[in-house]
Amino acid sequence: MASNLLPECLEKIFTNLLNPSNPIFSNSVETCEIKDLYSCTLVSRYWCRISTPILYSHPFNYFHHLKGGKKSQTEKDFQDYYKLIRTLLTCIPHSEIEEIVNSVYEKGSSIEPIESVVSPTFNYVKFIHELLFDDKFFLNHGKDIWTPSYIPIKDIPDTDTYKLYDSLINHLVKYLIENCNNLTRLEILRNKLQVDLMKSLVKDRLSGLRKLSLKGTGKERYENDEMSLIQLYTTLSTTTLNLEILHNGEIISLEHANALSSLISAQKKLKLITLSDSLRASVTNIQLSGWYNVVFNSLSTQKGWLERLELVYLSFEGIDEKTLNSLCSLKHLKELRLEMCKFLRVSLLQNWAESLSNLKVLEYKAFSPSYHSSDFEFLTLILKSSSNTLNKLVLDYNRIIDQGFTLVKDILIYSQNLTHLELPHIYPPELRNIFKSCTDLVYFSFILAYHGGWEPDFRHMGKLVPNSVEMIQFKDTQLLEIKSESLVNFLEDCVNNGGKLKILEITGKCKVPKFYFDAVTHSKVQLIKLE
């Protein structure tokens, strides 16, 4: 019966099975569940022919949760990722692969295939709509994982492995860029790339691009790299007019800033813009602030629809009136992320802070303690301006002595409608007041202040927790100063009065003995410990 369904019907069914988790305006990781869709490829040839293009339309998204080099990721996750790389390598004509292997192996000699070359069932590259070339894409995890099966890996010396991998992976990048159809997303880590993007990108395939991310080196900057970027952005300004998400990783020169500004101005409806640079540049490059003023001036062209703005390692020291007016024009901005930015001062940015009356999400990470006082004054002004709309607040700074005490008090005054709150170190009186004031909280994450005097007060705080709270996280916990009996009493009081608390998560290096887990078994709240 299933085989009698029209291809169009099956395509719709299989597309729904892809079930992407796509949190475009949050910190969550974009992932896709594909187990059910993969099973469909095994049902019959008919189903395989229809489901495979959908399965391979966004193959890198399935592994977007993996971070290159992190020990917490399982070996199997990386093996599956490199199986994907190996599968895509099989789509490249084997003569090209052999030519690369022989050129790396040894001059004047060659490696003969150990088995006949079998072409893949499909050219999977033709199905791909999104390319993500991040850190893990360029990692060498062993020639036995990614080398095509027809290459005798035992004959390849270990000393040549890294050179071979760099050559093969960059050739794969070139092949993918030149052969994918209907590209909608392109994410590239430029410092690993040895491919000239302008020579590989086909202009008529860029018109459908919706997401673009070019992250820079953060280190050396060369003239040819600058010219390539300027040429790329100039080309995109005429061929790609429907970007929704743009992430620019660094600015190299004033000419580069102008090219990026033109690209932003050419777009019809940008919804998310991320402008980031490096710590090194933010400290040493005195021209950087002026270059970003050029880019900020172009943001006003997106004032009707820009919803999220992310600024990382930028400085507002040299902001001028024209740039400030451009920022103030972003009346529809709903989410703002400020990470490691300098000179967030009311004296420079008061008008912008007062204009953020529709903000729903504010995320902040401090540059250094020396900026805390002026930063907090600026943040307080934003909290005051967005008091009727803000529902998510994320603050990350190293709290020294009483720094941040006033800011926490201002949260209680201006941000009582929060449903999501993340804070650094807080003390028992502050926690008590937050529970009393922020009565709509659903998610609350904070650090238990070390030597904060949590006993015996904590055991009685459960009665103050709003019934709306579903998850509490004690993050970066080095030493748990709460007794198991107090924890149980807290959790039981949370749920006994109709509370919705489901999860208490503890992260950090602290050890949580088994008897803590045993003690909370009957509290109806799940206790989770993560490193």
N, C-alpha and C positions, 0 to 999 in steps of 0.2 A: 504494500500500500504506500509506504513511504517513498518508494522509487517512482511512483506515479505523480508525486507532487511536482509542480512546475519549478524550474530553477529559481525563478523570482521569489517564490514562496520560501524555498529552502534558504535562499540568501538572507531573507529577513529573519528567519528562525536562527540561523547560525550567527548572524550579527548580534542578536540578543544574547546568545550564549557567551559571546566574548566578554560581556559584562565588565567593562573597564571601570576602575575606580579613578576618577579624574578630578581631583580636588584642585581646580584651577586657581582658586584664591585661598589656599591654606598652606600650612607647613607639611601636610601629610604627603606621603610618597605616592606617586602615581603608579599604580600597578594594574595588572589584568589577570583574571582567573581564566585558564585555558584548558583545564582538564577535560571538561565536557566537550569542548569544541574539538580537542585533539581526538577524543574517542569517536567523534563523527567521521573523521577521515578514515577510520578503519572499518566502517560499516560496509561500504561497497565502493566500487570504482566511481559510480555516479555521484555518491555523496562526497567522495574524496576530491573529485574534480571541482565541486562547488565550494566545499568548506576550506580547502587548502589556501586559496587566495585570501580568505578572511583570516585564517590562522597566521599567515605570514605578512599581513598588512601592517602590523605594528610589533614585530618580533622583539625589538629591544626593550619595549615597555614591560615585558614579562619579567625582566631582570633589573628593572629600574631601582629596586630596593637594595641591590648589592652595591657596596662601596668598595672601590679598589683598595686591596691591601688590608681590609679590616679583619681581624682574627675572629670576630664574633660570627662571621658568616661561615656556613658549613661548606665543606669541600664539595659536597654534591651540588650545591647551588652554582659554584663556579664551574664545575664540570659540565653541567647542563648548559651554562652560558657559552662555554667554549665548544660544545657540540654544535651550537647554533653557528658559531664562527666557522667551524669546519664544514658544516653543511653549505654555507654561503660560499666558501672557497671552492667547493666542488662545482659551483655554477660557472666559475671562470674556466675558459678553455684550458685543458690540461697542458697544452704546449707552452702557454704563458707561465704557468706554475713551474714547469720543469726548467724553463729558461732562467727563471729567478733562482731556483735551487742550485742549478749548475754554475751560475755566475757567482754565487756566494761560496759554494763548496770549495772549488779549487780551479785555478786557471789551467786550461788544457785538459781537464778531465770532466767526466759527466757521470751522473747517477741514472742508472736505468730503472724504470718502473718495475716493481716486484710483482705486479699483477696487471691484468688488462684493465683499462680505464672504462668504468661504467658511468654513463651520463646519468645525472639525477632525473627523477621522474618529471619534475618541473624545473623551469628556471625560476627559482623562488625569488630572486632579486626583482623580477618584473612586478611582483605583487606588493613590494614594500612601499609604504607611503611615508614612513617616518624613519629618519636616520639619527642615531644618538651615538656620537663618537666621544665617549667620556674616558676617565682614567682607566677603568677596567678593560676597555676595548683595546688599549695599547699595552696591557700587562702581558708578560710572557709567563704562562703557567705550565710550561712543559711541552716539548715538541710532540709527545705522544698524544696529547689532547687535541691539538689544533691542526697538525700536519695531515694533509690528504692521505687517505689509506694507500694510494698507489706509490707513495714516496717511501723508500726504505730508510726509515728514521735511524736504524742502527748504524747506517753508513755515514750519518751526518755527525761530525765531531761536536761535542758540547761547546767548544770554543766558538763555533760558528752559529750556534742556536739563536743568540740575541740578534745578530746581524740579519739572519734569515727571517726571523719573526718580524723585524722592523720592515724589511723589504716586502714580505708577503702581506702584512697588515696594511701597509700604505698602498699597495697595489689593489687590495680589496676595497679600500676607501675609494680609490679612483674608479674602480669598476662599479661599485654601488652607486656613486654619484652620477656616473654616466648612463646607467641602465635602469634606475628606478623610474617608474611612471607615477605621475600625479603626486609629486612630493608635497606633503602638507607640513612636515616638521623637519627642521635641520638643526642639530646641536653638535657643535664642534669644539674640541679643546685644541687650540691652534698650536700650542707649544710642542705637541706630539706629532703634528701633521707635517709630512714631507711632500704633500701634493699641492700643486697650484690650483686653487679652487676655481679661478677664473677660466682656466683651460678645461676643467672637468665639468663645471656646471653648464647645463644646456639652458639657455635663456627661456625657451618656450615651455620649459618644465617647472619654472619658478612662479608662474602666475597663480598657482593654487596654494602657495606657501602660507601657512597660518601662524606657525611658531618658528622663531629664529633665535638661536643662542650661539654667540661667538665669544668664547672665553679666552683670555689672553695668557701670556707667559708670566706676567708679574715680575719678570727679570729683564733679560736682554731685549732690546728693541732695535731692530735693524731697518735700514732705509727701504729695502725691498719688501719687507713685511708691511711697512707703512703704506707703500704704493699699492700693494696687493689689496689691502683692506679698503683703501679709498676707492679703488677701482671696483671692488665688489659692492660696496655700499652705493656707489654711483649707479651701477648697473641695476641693483635691486630697487633703487628709487624709481626706475622706469618700468621694471618688469613685475615687481611684487608690490601690489597696492592694497592687499587685504590681510595684512598681518594683524593678529589679535594679541600675540604675545611676543615681546622683544626683550632679549637679554644681551646687553653689551658688556663684555668683560673688562675692558680697559680703553683708555684713550691715549694715543701715542703722540699726537700733535694737534695743532690748531686746525690744520687741513682735514685731519681725521674727524675732529669734532664737527666741522662744517658738513662733512659727508654724512655723518650719523644724524645730524640735525635735519638734513635734507630727506634722509630715509624716513625719519619720524613724521615729518611734515607731509610726505607723500601718501601716508596711510589713511585709509578711509575710517577705520574704527579700531584703534588700538585699545585694548582693555587692560593689559598688564605690561608695565615697563619696569625692567630691572637695570639699573646703572650701577656697576660695581668696578672698583679698581683694587689695587694691592696696598698692603700696609707700607711697603717700601715706597711706592709712589706718593702715598698720602703724606708721608713724613719728609721726603726729600725733594719732591717736584713742586717748586713754588708757582709754576704756571698752571698747575692742574685745576685749581679753583676757577680760573678764568676760562679754561677750555670747557668745563662743565656748565658755566654760565651760558655758553653758546647752545649747548644741548638743552638746558632747562628752558631757554627761550622758545624752543620748538614745541614744548609740551602743551602750550596754549592751543595748538592746532588740534589737540585731542581732548579739549576740555568738555566736549559734549558726551563723551562715553568712557574716558579713562576711569577705571574702577580701583585699580591697585597700583601703587608706586613703591618700588623697593630701591633703597639707596644704601650702598655698602662701601665703606672706606672713602667717603667723600668729605670735602671740607666746604663750609659755607662762609669762610673768612672773607672772601672777595665778592660776595653777592652784591649786585647793584639793583637799582630800582626797577629796571626793565625785567630782570630775572625774577625779582620778588613778585611783580605783577603777574608774570606768567604762572608762577606757582599758585598765586591767589585765585587765578581763573579756573582752577580745577575744582569746581563746585560739586561735581558728581563723584569725587574721590571717596571710596568707601573703606579702603584698606591702605594703611601706610606702615612700611617697615623701615626703620632707621637702625642700621647696624654699623657700629664702629665709626660713626660720623663725628667730625670735629666742628666746633663753633656753632652748636645748636643753642643760640643765645636769643633771648627775647629782644634785646637791643637790635638784632639783625633781622629776626624772623617773626616779630610780633604779629604783623598783618596776616602772615600765612597761617600761624597757629590759630588766630581768631576766625579765619575763613573756613576751618575744617569742621563745619557744623553738621555734616552728614556722615562723619566717620563712624564705622562700625567695628573696625579692627585696628588696633595700634600695637606694633611690636617694636621693642627697643632693646639694643645691646650697647652697653657703654664702651667708649674708646679707652678711657683710663679714669681712675679716681679723681684726677686733677680737673676733669670736666664735669664731675657729678653735680656740683652746686648749680652751674648755669644750665646744664641739661635738665635737671629736675624742675627748675623754674619754667623752662620751655614746655616740658611734658605736662606740668600742672595746667598751663594755659590751654593746651590741647584738650585735656580732660574736662576743663570747664566749658570749652566751646562745643564739645561733643557729648555733653552730659545726658542728652535726651536720646542719643542713638548708639553710643558705644556699648557693645556687648562682649567684646573679646579684648583682653589686655595681657600682653606678654612683656615682662620686664626682666632684663638680665644684666646684673652688675654686681661687682664685688663689694659687699657691704662692709664698711670699715667703721667701727665704733657706732655712732648714732647716725651716720650718713643714711639717708633714705627714710628716716623716721617721719619727717614732714611729708614726704611723698606718699607714704602709706596712709597718713591722715587725710590727705587730699583725695585719695582713692575713695575713702569712706564717705567723703562729702559729695564728690562729683560723679562717681561711677557706681551707683547703687543698682544699676540695671544689668550689670555684668552677668553673663552666663558661663564665661570661660575666663579663668584668671590664673596666671603663672607669675610667681614672685620668687626673688632670691631669699636669703635668710630672713625669717620673721621670728618674733618672740611671742610667748604665751598671751600677753595682753593684746597684742596686735591680732593674733589669730582669733581670739574671742570677739574682738570688735568687728572683724571681717565677717564672721559668721552672723553677727547681729545685723549688720548693715546691708550686705550683699545677699539678699534673700532669694534671688533668682538663679544662683549659681548651679551649674550642672557639672562642670569640671573645675577642679582646683588643685594646682600643683605649687609646691613651695619647698624650701629647705628648712628643716628644723634647726634653729640656731644652736650652735654648739655651746654646751654649758648654759643652756637657756633657762634652766630651772623648770623643766616640763613636769616633774613630779612634785606634788600629787595632783596639780590642777588639771592635767590633760584628761584624766579619767572622767571628769565632770563636764567636759566640753561637748560631748556627743549630743546633749540635749539642745545645744545652740545651733547645731548644723541644720541649715535649711533643708526642708523635705525634698527640694528639687535636686539636690546633689546626688549624682550617680557615680562619680569617680573622684577619689582623692589620691594624690601622688605625693609621697615624701621623696623628693629627688636629691641626688648627690649626697646621700646619707653616709657619713663616715663612721658614726657611732650612734646606735639607737639608744636613746636615753629614756625610753618609755618602757615600763614593765609590761609583761604579758597580761597581767590582771587589769591594768589600766587600759590597755589596748582593747581587750574584750569588752570592758564596761563602756568605753567610748563607742565601739561599733554597735553594741546592743542598744544603746540610747539613740543612736542614729536612726535605726530602723523600727524601733518599738512604737514610735509616734507617727507611723505612716511614711517614714523616710524612704527614698528610692535608692539609697546607696547600695551599689553592687560590687564595686572593686576598690580595694586599697592596695596601691602599688608602691613598693619601696625600691628605689634604685640607688646605686652607689656601691662602695667597697665594704660597707658594714655587713657583718654576719648576722643572719636572723636564725636563731636556733629552731629546731624542729618543734619544740614545745609551744612556740608562738603559733605555728600553723595548727597544731592540735587544739590549742586553746580557743581559736576563732572558728572552729569547725561548725559550731551550732549558732553562729551569729548571723547567718544568711548573707554574709559578705565574703567575697573571695579575696584572699591575701596572696599577692604576687610579689616575688622578689626577682629583680633584674640587676645585672651588673651595670 
